[in-house]
């Protein structure tokens, strides 16, 4: 692949992938199972021992919408879900399942500091299941890689299951046992504080969400969802309610459609758009490739159905960097929670 940065900027090529070792990924698959079991067994979570999602358990809204792909997008991006069959074919438009969520591994009040997420699922004209998963952490993850993400998740799980003392014990093991180390722990805590405690979210309709690196054609890309500029700022509802983020979206939907632009950034070089460090915000202007619109209130059945879908960043895109491990861990998390009801690809397809 070329190493010329200006050429890379247009093609998204020139990247070198460094997937985690298979043994490392297998250990993370075991770790998510243990975390899910700990959360389910804790009397503090009221899950009655039943395993649910390993992360992002609280669905703030599940609704069907439409993703329209723009007709004119750069050639490097006319691939996979963004590629029309030919120039004369009608514009691409997909029915999409949208799951908005809070990041914690068990449900908390929306007023608690948390990462917010959105997961989208649709099927391409060729029938490929395609998922886009994004969080509002400012264009990066708090963790550099999947091992770090899961080591830090161990501390959060201990905090939920055993309270502050448990978290301190776990943190001591992770920090002083040499796993995370004090400098990396401080860096992670600083990012999470900045994105969740110091910047409280008024509405998910005015937020911006980013995914982690994946491969589209030969390009390495990061996708994001950018709120509609015209969206009213603030919260439409009682800001102090436990489910104010949900209430806000429902109130907004009663007044009109919700819209976000889907954008893509292309890899240029490892320093400014790293494939192997998920904690770095990618440089470069995002390119708008489509528009997501949710125009009607979901029914209770819609919400139940979407909550039972399994979203995976490896669906529809080849993984790169941190996304390799994510692909395996999400599949494990979904399989572990199947007793709560889990839609297979074919079952999900019937709704999309
Ligand atoms: C930039 C990085 C990341 C982003 C944007 C992200 C985003 C998301 C989102 C939006 C969801 C909710 C999916 C849904 O609604 O069903 C989710 C769930 C989840 N995430 Fe991540 N995540 C990231 C990193 C990671 C990493 C590194 C791991 C662990 C290796 C991880 C583990 C999980 C798990 C286990 C679930 C629940 C899956 C399920 O049971 O369906 N995430 N993530």
Boltz pocket constraint, residues with backbone or C-beta under 6 A from the ligand:
constraints:
  - pocket:
      binder: B
      contacts: [[A, 28], [A, 32], [A, 52], [A, 53], [A, 54], [A, 55], [A, 56], [A, 99], [A, 100], [A, 101], [A, 117], [A, 118], [A, 119], [A, 133], [A, 134], [A, 135], [A, 140], [A, 141], [A, 145], [A, 146], [A, 149], [A, 150], [A, 210], [A, 211], [A, 212], [A, 278], [A, 309], [A, 310], [A, 311], [A, 322], [A, 325], [A, 326], [A, 329], [A, 330], [A, 333], [A, 334], [A, 337]]
      max_distance: 6.0
